[in-house]
Amino acid sequence: MIGWIGTGVMGNSMFSHLLAKGYKGYVNTRTKTKASDVIEKGAVWCETPGEVARQTDIIFTMVGFPKDVKEVYFSPDGILENAQPGQVLVDMTTTSPTLSAEIYYAALGRKVYFMDAPVSGGDTGARNAMLSIMAGGDLPVFEALYPLFSIMGKKIIFQGRTGSGQHTKMCNQIQIAGTMIGMCECLVYGYKAGLDLQAMLNSISGGAAASWSLDNLAPRIFQRDFEAGFFVEHFIKDMGIALEEAEKMNLALPGIALAKQLYQSVKALGYGRKGTQALMLALEHIANIKP
């Protein structure tokens, strides 16, 4: 029996894939209406994460921020207080590697298995079951979970000990942060230069400048579609985690520090709940461009 906690932009689709394969599931999320889709597909509603833990063998969590992860796992009616020996817990939220290790050892003390398995691919990857899943923890647990991961994603890689999945996701976010700046700035430059932007993208997208962002987010910008596949405020959270972890390693990352500042300006303009492509709105504002 599967439990699922968190049915946001990505979690709803991910859990739906499991239900479509015939798995029986229990669900909890902060706002019940956000779980209405999976409830209609057969999931049983639970009032608390603890109730999910009391009913299931494997629990997946996909919530927003580290504080939400802590609440779900450590509150009195959370997962850990109600977990049973032998259960498997999988946090697919992008969160702190340090927090993942904390949960792992707390679970271990209860003879419960825990794996951190953040994902990349956004709303499109979640809907199409094409996510990249980066797993950290114990290899036998990963191998046992692989059939379930393969229902939600296509690139599923074991990264190593607990927290390695989260560290890998930080590498992913560091790479994306620079790519997003490059994509939006190239569009601003091309616009100011009077180029046919689609023709320009057709020329550069097949070469060294090729990227997922150009292929998937530039078309949304052209359509003035800034709705979230991944929230700006969540990206800011991720960059903050990366910078905190870098500081622990005595490592300077000026590129992602700049990206975080730019995205904070996006949030300050009121676009925190828009998609990461909303960086374009902030750069248009700076450049005084009115499309």
Secondary structure, 3 states (H helix, E strand, C coil): CEEEECCCCCHHHHHHHHHHCCCCEEEECCCHHHHHHHHHCCCEECCCHHHHHHHCCEEEECCCCHHHHHHHHHCCCCHHHHCCCCCEEEECCCCCHHHHHHHHHHHHCCCCEEEECCEECHHHHHHCCCEEEEEECCHHHHHHHHHHHHHHEEEEEEEECCCHHHHHHHHHHHHHHHHHHHHHHHHHHHHHCCCCHHHHHHHHCCCCCCCHHHHHCHHHHHCCCCCCCCEHHHHHHHHHHHHHHHHHCCCCCHHHHHHHHHHHHHHHHHHCCCEHHHHHHHHHHHHCCCC
